[in-house]
Amino acid sequence: MPTWYLGKIRHQQEQENGSLKTFNEAYLLDAVSYTDAEARLYKIGEELHREFNVMAISRLRLADVFHVEEGGENWFKCKVVYTSLDEKSGKEKKVVQQMLINAENPKQAYEGIERSLSTMLIPFDITDVNLTPILEVYPYEAPEEQIPAHFKPLSEVMEG
């Protein structure tokens, strides 16, 4: 299960009239730890801006993140409430989960979540759809393992 971190970067950019304008940007990263999220956020900042400051990194609890190809550039956070029956007490139990989806507008986000969850057998309601400041989502990518130069393939070492 992914662990999502919301990272915020602040940087200044020179305007046409020569003045400096401050921009705050938010990025969502899937990382194995807070330290990994921080290192990746610095790498992202270096790729995008010459000078920047990491302002905050916080864990964001999300049940799922949907990236829709025909979706828009905006990211919407949707609150989904599942209704299930508690077998012991016989009462209805509500489970709340947050999900993220990219879309052009709240209606498209609502329909995208509804389409993604349509195969579920448990009844659900989408109660909130809110625009987030997230500019980009970065899924986890495992680093490539570096093989030391002095290592040899087993076929060369084993006598056959």
Kinemage of the C-alpha trace (Angstrom):
@kinemage 1
@onewidth
@group {chain A} dominant
@subgroup {mainchain}
@vectorlist {calphas} color= white
{ca met a 1} P 0.000 0.000 0.000
{ca pro a 2} L 1.485 3.353 -0.981
{ca thr a 3} L 2.428 5.928 1.634
{ca trp a 4} L 1.686 9.395 0.289
{ca tyr a 5} L 3.435 12.594 1.350
{ca leu a 6} L 2.378 16.135 0.493
{ca gly a 7} L 5.428 18.307 -0.115
{ca lys a 8} L 5.357 22.089 -0.428
{ca ile a 9} L 7.997 24.161 -2.210
{ca arg a 10} L 8.364 27.946 -2.222
{ca his a 11} L 10.317 29.793 -4.897
{ca gln a 12} L 10.566 33.289 -6.347
{ca gln a 13} L 10.303 34.198 -9.991
{ca glu a 14} L 11.125 37.488 -11.661
{ca gln a 15} L 8.168 39.179 -13.335
{ca glu a 16} L 8.206 41.230 -16.560
{ca asn a 17} L 8.386 44.481 -14.574
{ca gly a 18} L 11.472 43.246 -12.685
{ca ser a 19} L 9.765 42.524 -9.361
{ca leu a 20} L 10.000 39.145 -7.637
{ca lys a 21} L 6.844 37.126 -7.077
{ca thr a 22} L 6.711 34.269 -4.575
{ca phe a 23} L 5.071 31.001 -5.627
{ca asn a 24} L 3.998 28.135 -3.380
{ca glu a 25} L 3.691 24.738 -5.058
{ca ala a 26} L 2.401 21.417 -3.721
{ca tyr a 27} L 3.456 17.964 -4.929
{ca leu a 28} L 2.250 14.511 -3.904
{ca leu a 29} L 4.899 11.802 -3.565
{ca asp a 30} L 4.651 8.095 -2.859
{ca ala a 31} L 7.690 7.366 -0.685
{ca val a 32} L 8.926 4.670 1.686
{ca ser a 33} L 9.703 7.169 4.460
{ca tyr a 34} L 9.663 10.835 5.352
{ca thr a 35} L 13.396 11.007 4.535
{ca asp a 36} L 12.814 9.457 1.105
{ca ala a 37} L 10.002 11.950 0.445
{ca glu a 38} L 12.274 14.834 1.451
{ca ala a 39} L 15.127 13.653 -0.808
{ca arg a 40} L 12.783 13.200 -3.771
{ca leu a 41} L 11.162 16.601 -3.153
{ca tyr a 42} L 14.593 18.265 -3.259
{ca lys a 43} L 15.313 16.430 -6.527
{ca ile a 44} L 12.004 17.661 -7.997
{ca gly a 45} L 12.709 21.212 -6.830
{ca glu a 46} L 16.176 21.171 -8.416
{ca glu a 47} L 14.720 20.055 -11.754
{ca leu a 48} L 12.104 22.813 -11.784
{ca his a 49} L 13.743 25.831 -10.129
{ca arg a 50} L 17.199 27.234 -9.535
{ca glu a 51} L 16.464 28.485 -6.034
{ca phe a 52} L 13.714 27.102 -3.817
{ca asn a 53} L 12.875 26.195 -0.236
{ca val a 54} L 11.092 23.090 1.004
{ca met a 55} L 8.437 24.525 3.295
{ca ala a 56} L 6.626 21.426 4.542
{ca ile a 57} L 6.297 17.687 4.154
{ca ser a 58} L 3.347 15.899 5.702
{ca arg a 59} L 1.812 12.465 5.410
{ca leu a 60} L -1.468 12.393 3.510
{ca arg a 61} L -3.783 9.457 4.131
{ca leu a 62} L -5.287 8.390 0.823
{ca ala a 63} L -7.049 5.119 0.068
{ca asp a 64} L -6.366 5.423 -3.655
{ca val a 65} L -5.042 7.778 -6.328
{ca phe a 66} L -6.610 7.619 -9.779
{ca his a 67} L -4.707 9.074 -12.725
{ca val a 68} L -7.117 9.301 -15.653
{ca glu a 69} L -5.528 9.821 -19.092
{ca glu a 70} L -8.379 11.998 -20.352
{ca gly a 71} L -8.614 13.742 -16.978
{ca gly a 72} L -7.530 17.320 -16.492
{ca glu a 73} L -4.570 18.949 -14.828
{ca asn a 74} L -6.401 19.641 -11.562
{ca trp a 75} L -6.338 17.148 -8.696
{ca phe a 76} L -9.495 16.665 -6.647
{ca lys a 77} L -9.730 15.044 -3.227
{ca cys a 78} L -12.923 13.029 -2.859
{ca lys a 79} L -14.459 11.759 0.349
{ca val a 80} L -16.062 8.339 -0.147
{ca val a 81} L -18.274 6.777 2.526
{ca tyr a 82} L -18.806 3.002 2.386
{ca thr a 83} L -21.759 1.461 4.163
{ca ser a 84} L -21.375 -2.076 5.455
{ca leu a 85} L -23.270 -4.254 7.878
{ca asp a 86} L -21.555 -5.186 11.147
{ca glu a 87} L -22.046 -8.959 11.437
{ca lys a 88} L -21.951 -9.030 15.264
{ca ser a 89} L -24.293 -6.162 16.088
{ca gly a 90} L -26.329 -6.126 12.868
{ca lys a 91} L -25.945 -2.354 12.601
{ca glu a 92} L -24.792 -0.338 9.620
{ca lys a 93} L -21.175 0.751 9.792
{ca lys a 94} L -19.779 3.681 7.804
{ca val a 95} L -16.157 3.699 6.637
{ca val a 96} L -14.743 6.998 5.341
{ca gln a 97} L -11.880 7.066 2.830
{ca gln a 98} L -10.148 9.870 0.942
{ca met a 99} L -9.263 9.419 -2.737
{ca leu a 100} L -7.517 11.617 -5.279
{ca ile a 101} L -8.343 11.947 -8.979
{ca asn a 102} L -7.307 14.276 -11.774
{ca ala a 103} L -10.105 16.029 -13.661
{ca glu a 104} L -11.104 19.290 -15.354
{ca asn a 105} L -13.883 20.088 -12.867
{ca pro a 106} L -15.658 18.662 -9.794
{ca lys a 107} L -18.353 16.969 -11.911
{ca gln a 108} L -15.741 15.084 -13.958
{ca ala a 109} L -13.930 14.104 -10.719
{ca tyr a 110} L -17.190 12.805 -9.205
{ca glu a 111} L -18.000 10.793 -12.334
{ca gly a 112} L -14.439 9.421 -12.508
{ca ile a 113} L -14.532 8.163 -8.907
{ca glu a 114} L -18.007 6.744 -9.473
{ca arg a 115} L -16.806 4.905 -12.615
{ca ser a 116} L -13.679 3.589 -10.835
{ca leu a 117} L -15.700 2.222 -7.921
{ca ser a 118} L -18.652 0.950 -9.980
{ca thr a 119} L -17.570 -2.710 -9.694
{ca met a 120} L -17.628 -2.657 -5.884
{ca leu a 121} L -20.300 -4.740 -4.191
{ca ile a 122} L -20.460 -2.503 -1.103
{ca pro a 123} L -22.719 0.564 -1.395
{ca phe a 124} L -20.879 3.890 -1.261
{ca asp a 125} L -21.568 7.620 -1.383
{ca ile a 126} L -19.249 10.354 -2.633
{ca thr a 127} L -19.924 13.126 -0.131
{ca asp a 128} L -17.199 15.704 -0.906
{ca val a 129} L -15.224 16.716 -3.993
{ca asn a 130} L -12.624 19.427 -3.329
{ca leu a 131} L -9.969 21.011 -5.519
{ca thr a 132} L -6.438 20.554 -4.121
{ca pro a 133} L -3.347 22.719 -4.702
{ca ile a 134} L -1.398 19.633 -5.909
{ca leu a 135} L 0.404 20.314 -9.188
{ca glu a 136} L 1.856 16.860 -9.853
{ca val a 137} L 1.745 13.324 -8.437
{ca tyr a 138} L 4.969 11.299 -8.311
{ca pro a 139} L 4.481 7.539 -7.793
{ca tyr a 140} L 7.232 5.504 -6.146
{ca glu a 141} L 10.058 4.320 -8.382
{ca ala a 142} L 12.485 1.802 -6.921
{ca pro a 143} L 16.107 2.857 -7.421
{ca glu a 144} L 18.096 0.715 -9.820
{ca glu a 145} L 20.589 -1.527 -8.064
{ca gln a 146} L 24.187 -0.778 -8.938
{ca ile a 147} L 26.313 -3.892 -9.410
{ca pro a 148} L 29.901 -3.312 -8.232
{ca ala a 149} L 32.515 -3.479 -11.020
{ca his a 150} L 34.449 -6.335 -9.366
{ca phe a 151} L 31.398 -8.670 -9.348
{ca lys a 152} L 31.316 -11.340 -12.061
{ca pro a 153} L 28.360 -13.336 -13.415
{ca leu a 154} L 27.940 -16.800 -11.859
{ca ser a 155} L 28.469 -18.436 -15.255
{ca glu a 156} L 32.033 -17.066 -15.313
{ca val a 157} L 32.796 -18.098 -11.730
{ca met a 158} L 31.276 -21.602 -11.733
{ca glu a 159} L 33.109 -24.356 -13.549
{ca gly a 160} L 30.819 -26.267 -15.817
